[in-house]
Amino acid sequence: MLVLCMHELRDEATPRAVPPELQNEAAGYFGTYKVDPTRHIVSHAITTTLRSAESGTINRTYAFRSGRLYLIAKAKRNGIPVTYVLVWKRI
């Protein structure tokens, strides 16, 4: 699997300048994954990453609702607990 997450204004391919506060707002990693359907957890085993925060094995819970896949990650941002939710819809 491969993950690349970034703010929509972080796009270096556009002629506009990237705001300074977004210069470090990108995450990317790849590796393998395993799914535990009983516990609703997908485990990403990271091989290579852009940031040390995404290293080792990352466990995310998942759910299927209304034809969408939800991946839920708990983390800390500036020492404050946050929950990230990625929503996938098949097209």
PDB file of N, CA, C and O in Angstrom:
ATOM      1  N   MET A   1       0.829  -1.170   0.000  1.00  0.00           N
ATOM      2  CA  MET A   1       0.000   0.000   0.000  1.00  0.00           C
ATOM      3  C   MET A   1       0.870   1.228   0.000  1.00  0.00           C
ATOM      4  O   MET A   1       2.017   1.199   0.444  1.00  0.00           O
ATOM      5  N   LEU A   2       0.316   2.298  -0.499  1.00  0.00           N
ATOM      6  CA  LEU A   2       1.010   3.573  -0.556  1.00  0.00           C
ATOM      7  C   LEU A   2       0.052   4.654  -0.080  1.00  0.00           C
ATOM      8  O   LEU A   2      -1.114   4.683  -0.474  1.00  0.00           O
ATOM      9  N   VAL A   3       0.550   5.536   0.764  1.00  0.00           N
ATOM     10  CA  VAL A   3      -0.264   6.632   1.287  1.00  0.00           C
ATOM     11  C   VAL A   3       0.430   7.945   0.970  1.00  0.00           C
ATOM     12  O   VAL A   3       1.637   8.079   1.168  1.00  0.00           O
ATOM     13  N   LEU A   4      -0.326   8.904   0.483  1.00  0.00           N
ATOM     14  CA  LEU A   4       0.162  10.261   0.301  1.00  0.00           C
ATOM     15  C   LEU A   4      -0.968  11.196   0.694  1.00  0.00           C
ATOM     16  O   LEU A   4      -2.005  11.249   0.033  1.00  0.00           O
ATOM     17  N   CYS A   5      -0.756  11.927   1.770  1.00  0.00           N
ATOM     18  CA  CYS A   5      -1.769  12.867   2.272  1.00  0.00           C
ATOM     19  C   CYS A   5      -1.155  14.256   2.336  1.00  0.00           C
ATOM     20  O   CYS A   5      -0.037  14.436   2.819  1.00  0.00           O
ATOM     21  N   MET A   6      -1.900  15.228   1.844  1.00  0.00           N
ATOM     22  CA  MET A   6      -1.414  16.601   1.924  1.00  0.00           C
ATOM     23  C   MET A   6      -2.578  17.569   1.777  1.00  0.00           C
ATOM     24  O   MET A   6      -3.638  17.221   1.257  1.00  0.00           O
ATOM     25  N   HIS A   7      -2.361  18.762   2.235  1.00  0.00           N
ATOM     26  CA  HIS A   7      -3.357  19.823   2.136  1.00  0.00           C
ATOM     27  C   HIS A   7      -3.531  20.181   0.665  1.00  0.00           C
ATOM     28  O   HIS A   7      -2.563  20.165  -0.095  1.00  0.00           O
ATOM     29  N   GLU A   8      -4.737  20.499   0.265  1.00  0.00           N
ATOM     30  CA  GLU A   8      -5.004  20.815  -1.143  1.00  0.00           C
ATOM     31  C   GLU A   8      -4.196  22.019  -1.640  1.00  0.00           C
ATOM     32  O   GLU A   8      -3.926  22.117  -2.837  1.00  0.00           O
ATOM     33  N   LEU A   9      -3.808  22.924  -0.758  1.00  0.00           N
ATOM     34  CA  LEU A   9      -3.007  24.082  -1.160  1.00  0.00           C
ATOM     35  C   LEU A   9      -1.503  23.787  -1.147  1.00  0.00           C
ATOM     36  O   LEU A   9      -0.699  24.678  -1.419  1.00  0.00           O
ATOM     37  N   ARG A  10      -1.121  22.552  -0.835  1.00  0.00           N
ATOM     38  CA  ARG A  10       0.289  22.149  -0.762  1.00  0.00           C
ATOM     39  C   ARG A  10       0.829  21.747  -2.131  1.00  0.00           C
ATOM     40  O   ARG A  10       1.986  21.339  -2.230  1.00  0.00           O
ATOM     41  N   ASP A  11       0.037  21.848  -3.175  1.00  0.00           N
ATOM     42  CA  ASP A  11       0.373  21.375  -4.519  1.00  0.00           C
ATOM     43  C   ASP A  11       1.466  22.222  -5.160  1.00  0.00           C
ATOM     44  O   ASP A  11       1.232  23.379  -5.509  1.00  0.00           O
ATOM     45  N   GLU A  12       2.662  21.649  -5.316  1.00  0.00           N
ATOM     46  CA  GLU A  12       3.795  22.347  -5.922  1.00  0.00           C
ATOM     47  C   GLU A  12       3.667  22.429  -7.444  1.00  0.00           C
ATOM     48  O   GLU A  12       4.431  23.154  -8.082  1.00  0.00           O
ATOM     49  N   ALA A  13       2.723  21.705  -8.033  1.00  0.00           N
ATOM     50  CA  ALA A  13       2.573  21.693  -9.487  1.00  0.00           C
ATOM     51  C   ALA A  13       1.783  22.896 -10.000  1.00  0.00           C
ATOM     52  O   ALA A  13       1.690  23.101 -11.210  1.00  0.00           O
ATOM     53  N   THR A  14       1.227  23.676  -9.114  1.00  0.00           N
ATOM     54  CA  THR A  14       0.468  24.857  -9.529  1.00  0.00           C
ATOM     55  C   THR A  14       1.391  26.076  -9.498  1.00  0.00           C
ATOM     56  O   THR A  14       2.415  26.063  -8.816  1.00  0.00           O
ATOM     57  N   PRO A  15       1.032  27.116 -10.228  1.00  0.00           N
ATOM     58  CA  PRO A  15       1.892  28.309 -10.248  1.00  0.00           C
ATOM     59  C   PRO A  15       1.856  29.117  -8.950  1.00  0.00           C
ATOM     60  O   PRO A  15       2.732  29.951  -8.718  1.00  0.00           O
ATOM     61  N   ARG A  16       0.863  28.883  -8.112  1.00  0.00           N
ATOM     62  CA  ARG A  16       0.793  29.688  -6.877  1.00  0.00           C
ATOM     63  C   ARG A  16       1.787  29.161  -5.836  1.00  0.00           C
ATOM     64  O   ARG A  16       2.116  27.975  -5.805  1.00  0.00           O
ATOM     65  N   ALA A  17       2.241  30.061  -5.005  1.00  0.00           N
ATOM     66  CA  ALA A  17       3.209  29.696  -3.962  1.00  0.00           C
ATOM     67  C   ALA A  17       2.498  28.929  -2.843  1.00  0.00           C
ATOM     68  O   ALA A  17       1.340  29.193  -2.519  1.00  0.00           O
ATOM     69  N   VAL A  18       3.224  27.981  -2.270  1.00  0.00           N
ATOM     70  CA  VAL A  18       2.690  27.219  -1.132  1.00  0.00           C
ATOM     71  C   VAL A  18       2.863  28.075   0.113  1.00  0.00           C
ATOM     72  O   VAL A  18       3.970  28.535   0.396  1.00  0.00           O
ATOM     73  N   PRO A  19       1.765  28.302   0.876  1.00  0.00           N
ATOM     74  CA  PRO A  19       1.898  29.087   2.102  1.00  0.00           C
ATOM     75  C   PRO A  19       2.931  28.465   3.044  1.00  0.00           C
ATOM     76  O   PRO A  19       2.978  27.242   3.174  1.00  0.00           O
ATOM     77  N   PRO A  20       3.756  29.278   3.699  1.00  0.00           N
ATOM     78  CA  PRO A  20       4.816  28.761   4.579  1.00  0.00           C
ATOM     79  C   PRO A  20       4.312  27.791   5.640  1.00  0.00           C
ATOM     80  O   PRO A  20       5.002  26.827   5.973  1.00  0.00           O
ATOM     81  N   GLU A  21       3.120  28.033   6.173  1.00  0.00           N
ATOM     82  CA  GLU A  21       2.593  27.155   7.224  1.00  0.00           C
ATOM     83  C   GLU A  21       2.235  25.762   6.702  1.00  0.00           C
ATOM     84  O   GLU A  21       2.002  24.847   7.492  1.00  0.00           O
ATOM     85  N   LEU A  22       2.192  25.598   5.379  1.00  0.00           N
ATOM     86  CA  LEU A  22       1.869  24.297   4.802  1.00  0.00           C
ATOM     87  C   LEU A  22       3.097  23.566   4.263  1.00  0.00           C
ATOM     88  O   LEU A  22       2.968  22.450   3.759  1.00  0.00           O
ATOM     89  N   GLN A  23       4.273  24.162   4.356  1.00  0.00           N
ATOM     90  CA  GLN A  23       5.480  23.540   3.807  1.00  0.00           C
ATOM     91  C   GLN A  23       5.730  22.140   4.368  1.00  0.00           C
ATOM     92  O   GLN A  23       6.222  21.274   3.644  1.00  0.00           O
ATOM     93  N   ASN A  24       5.409  21.903   5.617  1.00  0.00           N
ATOM     94  CA  ASN A  24       5.638  20.591   6.228  1.00  0.00           C
ATOM     95  C   ASN A  24       4.363  19.762   6.340  1.00  0.00           C
ATOM     96  O   ASN A  24       4.365  18.722   6.998  1.00  0.00           O
ATOM     97  N   GLU A  25       3.288  20.198   5.718  1.00  0.00           N
ATOM     98  CA  GLU A  25       2.007  19.496   5.806  1.00  0.00           C
ATOM     99  C   GLU A  25       1.866  18.471   4.691  1.00  0.00           C
ATOM    100  O   GLU A  25       1.085  18.654   3.758  1.00  0.00           O
ATOM    101  N   ALA A  26       2.620  17.404   4.799  1.00  0.00           N
ATOM    102  CA  ALA A  26       2.506  16.300   3.852  1.00  0.00           C
ATOM    103  C   ALA A  26       2.990  15.045   4.542  1.00  0.00           C
ATOM    104  O   ALA A  26       3.939  15.078   5.326  1.00  0.00           O
ATOM    105  N   ALA A  27       2.337  13.945   4.247  1.00  0.00           N
ATOM    106  CA  ALA A  27       2.743  12.648   4.788  1.00  0.00           C
ATOM    107  C   ALA A  27       2.746  11.651   3.639  1.00  0.00           C
ATOM    108  O   ALA A  27       1.859  11.661   2.785  1.00  0.00           O
ATOM    109  N   GLY A  28       3.737  10.809   3.632  1.00  0.00           N
ATOM    110  CA  GLY A  28       3.808   9.783   2.609  1.00  0.00           C
ATOM    111  C   GLY A  28       4.562   8.578   3.131  1.00  0.00           C
ATOM    112  O   GLY A  28       5.616   8.710   3.753  1.00  0.00           O
ATOM    113  N   TYR A  29       4.012   7.401   2.872  1.00  0.00           N
ATOM    114  CA  TYR A  29       4.708   6.178   3.264  1.00  0.00           C
ATOM    115  C   TYR A  29       4.202   5.016   2.438  1.00  0.00           C
ATOM    116  O   TYR A  29       3.141   5.088   1.817  1.00  0.00           O
ATOM    117  N   PHE A  30       4.990   3.925   2.441  1.00  0.00           N
ATOM    118  CA  PHE A  30       4.528   2.714   1.785  1.00  0.00           C
ATOM    119  C   PHE A  30       4.998   1.501   2.549  1.00  0.00           C
ATOM    120  O   PHE A  30       5.921   1.574   3.361  1.00  0.00           O
ATOM    121  N   GLY A  31       4.345   0.375   2.275  1.00  0.00           N
ATOM    122  CA  GLY A  31       4.663  -0.884   2.935  1.00  0.00           C
ATOM    123  C   GLY A  31       3.577  -1.903   2.651  1.00  0.00           C
ATOM    124  O   GLY A  31       2.933  -1.873   1.602  1.00  0.00           O
ATOM    125  N   THR A  32       3.385  -2.800   3.598  1.00  0.00           N
ATOM    126  CA  THR A  32       2.362  -3.831   3.452  1.00  0.00           C
ATOM    127  C   THR A  32       1.267  -3.595   4.488  1.00  0.00           C
ATOM    128  O   THR A  32       1.396  -2.737   5.361  1.00  0.00           O
ATOM    129  N   TYR A  33       0.197  -4.363   4.380  1.00  0.00           N
ATOM    130  CA  TYR A  33      -0.876  -4.221   5.353  1.00  0.00           C
ATOM    131  C   TYR A  33      -1.527  -5.573   5.615  1.00  0.00           C
ATOM    132  O   TYR A  33      -1.454  -6.494   4.802  1.00  0.00           O
ATOM    133  N   LYS A  34      -2.167  -5.657   6.779  1.00  0.00           N
ATOM    134  CA  LYS A  34      -2.963  -6.825   7.156  1.00  0.00           C
ATOM    135  C   LYS A  34      -4.293  -6.322   7.687  1.00  0.00           C
ATOM    136  O   LYS A  34      -4.372  -5.253   8.292  1.00  0.00           O
ATOM    137  N   VAL A  35      -5.338  -7.105   7.452  1.00  0.00           N
ATOM    138  CA  VAL A  35      -6.674  -6.749   7.921  1.00  0.00           C
ATOM    139  C   VAL A  35      -7.130  -7.770   8.948  1.00  0.00           C
ATOM    140  O   VAL A  35      -7.060  -8.977   8.715  1.00  0.00           O
ATOM    141  N   ASP A  36      -7.599  -7.275  10.087  1.00  0.00           N
ATOM    142  CA  ASP A  36      -8.205  -8.120  11.124  1.00  0.00           C
ATOM    143  C   ASP A  36      -9.709  -7.845  11.090  1.00  0.00           C
ATOM    144  O   ASP A  36     -10.174  -6.894  11.718  1.00  0.00           O
ATOM    145  N   PRO A  37     -10.483  -8.673  10.358  1.00  0.00           N
ATOM    146  CA  PRO A  37     -11.912  -8.408  10.186  1.00  0.00           C
ATOM    147  C   PRO A  37     -12.711  -8.567  11.477  1.00  0.00           C
ATOM    148  O   PRO A  37     -13.793  -7.994  11.601  1.00  0.00           O
ATOM    149  N   THR A  38     -12.204  -9.327  12.431  1.00  0.00           N
ATOM    150  CA  THR A  38     -12.912  -9.512  13.699  1.00  0.00           C
ATOM    151  C   THR A  38     -12.873  -8.243  14.548  1.00  0.00           C
ATOM    152  O   THR A  38     -13.874  -7.850  15.147  1.00  0.00           O
ATOM    153  N   ARG A  39     -11.703  -7.611  14.588  1.00  0.00           N
ATOM    154  CA  ARG A  39     -11.525  -6.397  15.401  1.00  0.00           C
ATOM    155  C   ARG A  39     -11.712  -5.112  14.588  1.00  0.00           C
ATOM    156  O   ARG A  39     -11.674  -4.019  15.153  1.00  0.00           O
ATOM    157  N   HIS A  40     -11.912  -5.228  13.284  1.00  0.00           N
ATOM    158  CA  HIS A  40     -12.056  -4.072  12.379  1.00  0.00           C
ATOM    159  C   HIS A  40     -10.826  -3.176  12.448  1.00  0.00           C
ATOM    160  O   HIS A  40     -10.931  -1.963  12.635  1.00  0.00           O
ATOM    161  N   ILE A  41      -9.652  -3.798  12.295  1.00  0.00           N
ATOM    162  CA  ILE A  41      -8.387  -3.066  12.319  1.00  0.00           C
ATOM    163  C   ILE A  41      -7.594  -3.411  11.067  1.00  0.00           C
ATOM    164  O   ILE A  41      -7.492  -4.576  10.681  1.00  0.00           O
ATOM    165  N   VAL A  42      -7.035  -2.381  10.441  1.00  0.00           N
ATOM    166  CA  VAL A  42      -6.076  -2.580   9.359  1.00  0.00           C
ATOM    167  C   VAL A  42      -4.729  -2.100   9.903  1.00  0.00           C
ATOM    168  O   VAL A  42      -4.622  -0.999  10.444  1.00  0.00           O
ATOM    169  N   SER A  43      -3.700  -2.945   9.751  1.00  0.00           N
ATOM    170  CA  SER A  43      -2.360  -2.630  10.241  1.00  0.00           C
ATOM    171  C   SER A  43      -1.448  -2.354   9.056  1.00  0.00           C
ATOM    172  O   SER A  43      -1.262  -3.207   8.188  1.00  0.00           O
ATOM    173  N   HIS A  44      -0.886  -1.162   9.031  1.00  0.00           N
ATOM    174  CA  HIS A  44       0.062  -0.778   7.987  1.00  0.00           C
ATOM    175  C   HIS A  44       1.465  -1.010   8.524  1.00  0.00           C
ATOM    176  O   HIS A  44       1.855  -0.389   9.513  1.00  0.00           O
ATOM    177  N   ALA A  45       2.232  -1.895   7.890  1.00  0.00           N
ATOM    178  CA  ALA A  45       3.633  -2.124   8.247  1.00  0.00           C
ATOM    179  C   ALA A  45       4.479  -1.237   7.334  1.00  0.00           C
ATOM    180  O   ALA A  45       4.656  -1.537   6.154  1.00  0.00           O
ATOM    181  N   ILE A  46       4.991  -0.155   7.887  1.00  0.00           N
ATOM    182  CA  ILE A  46       5.664   0.868   7.100  1.00  0.00           C
ATOM    183  C   ILE A  46       7.082   0.430   6.733  1.00  0.00           C
ATOM    184  O   ILE A  46       7.878   0.061   7.597  1.00  0.00           O
ATOM    185  N   THR A  47       7.378   0.478   5.438  1.00  0.00           N
ATOM    186  CA  THR A  47       8.717   0.162   4.932  1.00  0.00           C
ATOM    187  C   THR A  47       9.552   1.434   4.806  1.00  0.00           C
ATOM    188  O   THR A  47      10.700   1.477   5.247  1.00  0.00           O
ATOM    189  N   THR A  48       8.968   2.469   4.202  1.00  0.00           N
ATOM    190  CA  THR A  48       9.647   3.741   3.984  1.00  0.00           C
ATOM    191  C   THR A  48       8.662   4.877   4.217  1.00  0.00           C
ATOM    192  O   THR A  48       7.487   4.771   3.863  1.00  0.00           O
ATOM    193  N   THR A  49       9.147   5.971   4.818  1.00  0.00           N
ATOM    194  CA  THR A  49       8.267   7.078   5.169  1.00  0.00           C
ATOM    195  C   THR A  49       8.970   8.423   5.018  1.00  0.00           C
ATOM    196  O   THR A  49      10.198   8.497   5.043  1.00  0.00           O
ATOM    197  N   LEU A  50       8.183   9.480   4.861  1.00  0.00           N
ATOM    198  CA  LEU A  50       8.721  10.840   4.834  1.00  0.00           C
ATOM    199  C   LEU A  50       8.876  11.407   6.245  1.00  0.00           C
ATOM    200  O   LEU A  50       9.683  12.312   6.461  1.00  0.00           O
ATOM    201  N   ARG A  51       8.115  10.887   7.203  1.00  0.00           N
ATOM    202  CA  ARG A  51       8.145  11.411   8.576  1.00  0.00           C
ATOM    203  C   ARG A  51       8.253  10.268   9.573  1.00  0.00           C
ATOM    204  O   ARG A  51       7.613   9.229   9.410  1.00  0.00           O
ATOM    205  N   SER A  52       9.058  10.462  10.596  1.00  0.00           N
ATOM    206  CA  SER A  52       9.257   9.413  11.595  1.00  0.00           C
ATOM    207  C   SER A  52       7.968   9.091  12.370  1.00  0.00           C
ATOM    208  O   SER A  52       7.843   8.003  12.932  1.00  0.00           O
ATOM    209  N   ALA A  53       7.023  10.021  12.401  1.00  0.00           N
ATOM    210  CA  ALA A  53       5.755   9.762  13.101  1.00  0.00           C
ATOM    211  C   ALA A  53       4.993   8.607  12.451  1.00  0.00           C
ATOM    212  O   ALA A  53       4.215   7.923  13.116  1.00  0.00           O
ATOM    213  N   GLU A  54       5.213   8.389  11.162  1.00  0.00           N
ATOM    214  CA  GLU A  54       4.608   7.268  10.452  1.00  0.00           C
ATOM    215  C   GLU A  54       5.671   6.198  10.248  1.00  0.00           C
ATOM    216  O   GLU A  54       6.205   6.052   9.149  1.00  0.00           O
ATOM    217  N   SER A  55       5.978   5.456  11.293  1.00  0.00           N
ATOM    218  CA  SER A  55       6.980   4.398  11.175  1.00  0.00           C
ATOM    219  C   SER A  55       6.531   3.178  11.964  1.00  0.00           C
ATOM    220  O   SER A  55       5.628   3.257  12.797  1.00  0.00           O
ATOM    221  N   GLY A  56       7.176   2.045  11.690  1.00  0.00           N
ATOM    222  CA  GLY A  56       6.802   0.809  12.370  1.00  0.00           C
ATOM    223  C   GLY A  56       5.476   0.302  11.835  1.00  0.00           C
ATOM    224  O   GLY A  56       5.244   0.291  10.626  1.00  0.00           O
ATOM    225  N   THR A  57       4.611  -0.115  12.741  1.00  0.00           N
ATOM    226  CA  THR A  57       3.270  -0.575  12.367  1.00  0.00           C
ATOM    227  C   THR A  57       2.240   0.409  12.891  1.00  0.00           C
ATOM    228  O   THR A  57       2.247   0.768  14.068  1.00  0.00           O
ATOM    229  N   ILE A  58       1.360   0.836  12.011  1.00  0.00           N
ATOM    230  CA  ILE A  58       0.294   1.769  12.383  1.00  0.00           C
ATOM    231  C   ILE A  58      -1.028   1.019  12.274  1.00  0.00           C
ATOM    232  O   ILE A  58      -1.355   0.468  11.223  1.00  0.00           O
ATOM    233  N   ASN A  59      -1.780   1.004  13.364  1.00  0.00           N
ATOM    234  CA  ASN A  59      -3.095   0.354  13.377  1.00  0.00           C
ATOM    235  C   ASN A  59      -4.181   1.408  13.237  1.00  0.00           C
ATOM    236  O   ASN A  59      -4.168   2.440  13.908  1.00  0.00           O
ATOM    237  N   ARG A  60      -5.112   1.119  12.353  1.00  0.00           N
ATOM    238  CA  ARG A  60      -6.256   2.006  12.155  1.00  0.00           C
ATOM    239  C   ARG A  60      -7.521   1.159  12.230  1.00  0.00           C
ATOM    240  O   ARG A  60      -7.551   0.024  11.753  1.00  0.00           O
ATOM    241  N   THR A  61      -8.550   1.715  12.826  1.00  0.00           N
ATOM    242  CA  THR A  61      -9.827   1.024  12.795  1.00  0.00           C
ATOM    243  C   THR A  61     -10.519   1.375  11.486  1.00  0.00           C
ATOM    244  O   THR A  61     -10.233   2.401  10.868  1.00  0.00           O
ATOM    245  N   TYR A  62     -11.429   0.507  11.079  1.00  0.00           N
ATOM    246  CA  TYR A  62     -12.167   0.783   9.857  1.00  0.00           C
ATOM    247  C   TYR A  62     -13.619   0.377  10.032  1.00  0.00           C
ATOM    248  O   TYR A  62     -13.960  -0.432  10.895  1.00  0.00           O
ATOM    249  N   ALA A  63     -14.463   0.958   9.195  1.00  0.00           N
ATOM    250  CA  ALA A  63     -15.890   0.635   9.201  1.00  0.00           C
ATOM    251  C   ALA A  63     -16.440   0.861   7.801  1.00  0.00           C
ATOM    252  O   ALA A  63     -15.965   1.726   7.065  1.00  0.00           O
ATOM    253  N   PHE A  64     -17.444   0.075   7.446  1.00  0.00           N
ATOM    254  CA  PHE A  64     -18.173   0.259   6.193  1.00  0.00           C
ATOM    255  C   PHE A  64     -19.555   0.780   6.561  1.00  0.00           C
ATOM    256  O   PHE A  64     -20.290   0.150   7.321  1.00  0.00           O
ATOM    257  N   ARG A  65     -19.898   1.949   6.007  1.00  0.00           N
ATOM    258  CA  ARG A  65     -21.212   2.541   6.253  1.00  0.00           C
ATOM    259  C   ARG A  65     -21.718   3.213   4.985  1.00  0.00           C
ATOM    260  O   ARG A  65     -21.001   3.997   4.362  1.00  0.00           O
ATOM    261  N   SER A  66     -22.928   2.910   4.614  1.00  0.00           N
ATOM    262  CA  SER A  66     -23.580   3.558   3.469  1.00  0.00           C
ATOM    263  C   SER A  66     -22.720   3.520   2.211  1.00  0.00           C
ATOM    264  O   SER A  66     -22.631   4.514   1.490  1.00  0.00           O
ATOM    265  N   GLY A  67     -22.088   2.383   1.943  1.00  0.00           N
ATOM    266  CA  GLY A  67     -21.287   2.237   0.742  1.00  0.00           C
ATOM    267  C   GLY A  67     -19.940   2.937   0.788  1.00  0.00           C
ATOM    268  O   GLY A  67     -19.284   3.088  -0.243  1.00  0.00           O
ATOM    269  N   ARG A  68     -19.527   3.361   1.956  1.00  0.00           N
ATOM    270  CA  ARG A  68     -18.243   4.051   2.108  1.00  0.00           C
ATOM    271  C   ARG A  68     -17.350   3.294   3.093  1.00  0.00           C
ATOM    272  O   ARG A  68     -17.836   2.608   3.993  1.00  0.00           O
ATOM    273  N   LEU A  69     -16.034   3.435   2.904  1.00  0.00           N
ATOM    274  CA  LEU A  69     -15.055   2.877   3.819  1.00  0.00           C
ATOM    275  C   LEU A  69     -14.488   4.019   4.653  1.00  0.00           C
ATOM    276  O   LEU A  69     -14.009   5.014   4.110  1.00  0.00           O
ATOM    277  N   TYR A  70     -14.543   3.873   5.973  1.00  0.00           N
ATOM    278  CA  TYR A  70     -13.996   4.857   6.898  1.00  0.00           C
ATOM    279  C   TYR A  70     -12.744   4.284   7.545  1.00  0.00           C
ATOM    280  O   TYR A  70     -12.790   3.203   8.132  1.00  0.00           O
ATOM    281  N   LEU A  71     -11.621   4.999   7.444  1.00  0.00           N
ATOM    282  CA  LEU A  71     -10.395   4.650   8.149  1.00  0.00           C
ATOM    283  C   LEU A  71     -10.202   5.696   9.243  1.00  0.00           C
ATOM    284  O   LEU A  71     -10.179   6.896   8.967  1.00  0.00           O
ATOM    285  N   ILE A  72     -10.062   5.236  10.480  1.00  0.00           N
ATOM    286  CA  ILE A  72      -9.998   6.139  11.629  1.00  0.00           C
ATOM    287  C   ILE A  72      -8.650   5.989  12.316  1.00  0.00           C
ATOM    288  O   ILE A  72      -8.238   4.882  12.662  1.00  0.00           O
ATOM    289  N   ALA A  73      -7.963   7.113  12.512  1.00  0.00           N
ATOM    290  CA  ALA A  73      -6.649   7.109  13.148  1.00  0.00           C
ATOM    291  C   ALA A  73      -6.648   8.069  14.334  1.00  0.00           C
ATOM    292  O   ALA A  73      -7.107   9.206  14.224  1.00  0.00           O
ATOM    293  N   LYS A  74      -6.136   7.608  15.449  1.00  0.00           N
ATOM    294  CA  LYS A  74      -5.946   8.462  16.633  1.00  0.00           C
ATOM    295  C   LYS A  74      -4.497   8.927  16.629  1.00  0.00           C
ATOM    296  O   LYS A  74      -3.594   8.142  16.340  1.00  0.00           O
ATOM    297  N   ALA A  75      -4.270  10.187  16.945  1.00  0.00           N
ATOM    298  CA  ALA A  75      -2.918  10.739  16.957  1.00  0.00           C
ATOM    299  C   ALA A  75      -2.879  11.941  17.902  1.00  0.00           C
ATOM    300  O   ALA A  75      -3.876  12.292  18.533  1.00  0.00           O
ATOM    301  N   LYS A  76      -1.713  12.552  17.980  1.00  0.00           N
ATOM    302  CA  LYS A  76      -1.560  13.807  18.720  1.00  0.00           C
ATOM    303  C   LYS A  76      -0.980  14.829  17.769  1.00  0.00           C
ATOM    304  O   LYS A  76      -0.082  14.529  16.982  1.00  0.00           O
ATOM    305  N   ARG A  77      -1.499  16.030  17.850  1.00  0.00           N
ATOM    306  CA  ARG A  77      -1.000  17.149  17.050  1.00  0.00           C
ATOM    307  C   ARG A  77      -0.696  18.278  18.023  1.00  0.00           C
ATOM    308  O   ARG A  77      -1.594  18.793  18.689  1.00  0.00           O
ATOM    309  N   ASN A  78       0.570  18.655  18.099  1.00  0.00           N
ATOM    310  CA  ASN A  78       1.015  19.666  19.056  1.00  0.00           C
ATOM    311  C   ASN A  78       0.618  19.283  20.478  1.00  0.00           C
ATOM    312  O   ASN A  78       0.252  20.138  21.285  1.00  0.00           O
ATOM    313  N   GLY A  79       0.696  17.976  20.776  1.00  0.00           N
ATOM    314  CA  GLY A  79       0.388  17.484  22.113  1.00  0.00           C
ATOM    315  C   GLY A  79      -1.092  17.316  22.413  1.00  0.00           C
ATOM    316  O   GLY A  79      -1.454  16.917  23.520  1.00  0.00           O
ATOM    317  N   ILE A  80      -1.946  17.610  21.454  1.00  0.00           N
ATOM    318  CA  ILE A  80      -3.397  17.525  21.655  1.00  0.00           C
ATOM    319  C   ILE A  80      -3.928  16.297  20.914  1.00  0.00           C
ATOM    320  O   ILE A  80      -3.627  16.122  19.733  1.00  0.00           O
ATOM    321  N   PRO A  81      -4.716  15.439  21.584  1.00  0.00           N
ATOM    322  CA  PRO A  81      -5.284  14.270  20.894  1.00  0.00           C
ATOM    323  C   PRO A  81      -6.230  14.691  19.772  1.00  0.00           C
ATOM    324  O   PRO A  81      -7.077  15.567  19.946  1.00  0.00           O
ATOM    325  N   VAL A  82      -6.064  14.045  18.616  1.00  0.00           N
ATOM    326  CA  VAL A  82      -6.936  14.299  17.469  1.00  0.00           C
ATOM    327  C   VAL A  82      -7.351  12.964  16.857  1.00  0.00           C
ATOM    328  O   VAL A  82      -6.688  11.946  17.056  1.00  0.00           O
ATOM    329  N   THR A  83      -8.442  12.980  16.121  1.00  0.00           N
ATOM    330  CA  THR A  83      -8.904  11.813  15.380  1.00  0.00           C
ATOM    331  C   THR A  83      -9.000  12.201  13.915  1.00  0.00           C
ATOM    332  O   THR A  83      -9.685  13.160  13.559  1.00  0.00           O
ATOM    333  N   TYR A  84      -8.312  11.451  13.074  1.00  0.00           N
ATOM    334  CA  TYR A  84      -8.372  11.660  11.625  1.00  0.00           C
ATOM    335  C   TYR A  84      -9.288  10.601  11.030  1.00  0.00           C
ATOM    336  O   TYR A  84      -9.196   9.426  11.387  1.00  0.00           O
ATOM    337  N   VAL A  85     -10.165  11.008  10.130  1.00  0.00           N
ATOM    338  CA  VAL A  85     -11.071  10.080   9.472  1.00  0.00           C
ATOM    339  C   VAL A  85     -10.938  10.264   7.965  1.00  0.00           C
ATOM    340  O   VAL A  85     -11.188  11.345   7.432  1.00  0.00           O
ATOM    341  N   LEU A  86     -10.540   9.192   7.290  1.00  0.00           N
ATOM    342  CA  LEU A  86     -10.493   9.183   5.831  1.00  0.00           C
ATOM    343  C   LEU A  86     -11.733   8.446   5.337  1.00  0.00           C
ATOM    344  O   LEU A  86     -12.038   7.352   5.814  1.00  0.00           O
ATOM    345  N   VAL A  87     -12.439   9.031   4.397  1.00  0.00           N
ATOM    346  CA  VAL A  87     -13.657   8.425   3.871  1.00  0.00           C
ATOM    347  C   VAL A  87     -13.436   8.120   2.392  1.00  0.00           C
ATOM    348  O   VAL A  87     -13.110   9.004   1.601  1.00  0.00           O
ATOM    349  N   TRP A  88     -13.621   6.853   2.040  1.00  0.00           N
ATOM    350  CA  TRP A  88     -13.465   6.403   0.665  1.00  0.00           C
ATOM    351  C   TRP A  88     -14.821   6.027   0.100  1.00  0.00           C
ATOM    352  O   TRP A  88     -15.621   5.366   0.762  1.00  0.00           O
ATOM    353  N   LYS A  89     -15.071   6.454  -1.129  1.00  0.00           N
ATOM    354  CA  LYS A  89     -16.308   6.094  -1.815  1.00  0.00           C
ATOM    355  C   LYS A  89     -15.937   5.501  -3.161  1.00  0.00           C
ATOM    356  O   LYS A  89     -15.207   6.117  -3.937  1.00  0.00           O
ATOM    357  N   ARG A  90     -16.440   4.306  -3.438  1.00  0.00           N
ATOM    358  CA  ARG A  90     -16.186   3.683  -4.734  1.00  0.00           C
ATOM    359  C   ARG A  90     -16.966   4.425  -5.807  1.00  0.00           C
ATOM    360  O   ARG A  90     -18.138   4.756  -5.625  1.00  0.00           O
ATOM    361  N   ILE A  91     -16.300   4.682  -6.933  1.00  0.00           N
ATOM    362  CA  ILE A  91     -16.992   5.396  -8.025  1.00  0.00           C
ATOM    363  C   ILE A  91     -17.058   4.500  -9.250  1.00  0.00           C
ATOM    364  O   ILE A  91     -17.597   4.902 -10.281  1.00  0.00           O
TER     365      ILE A  91
END
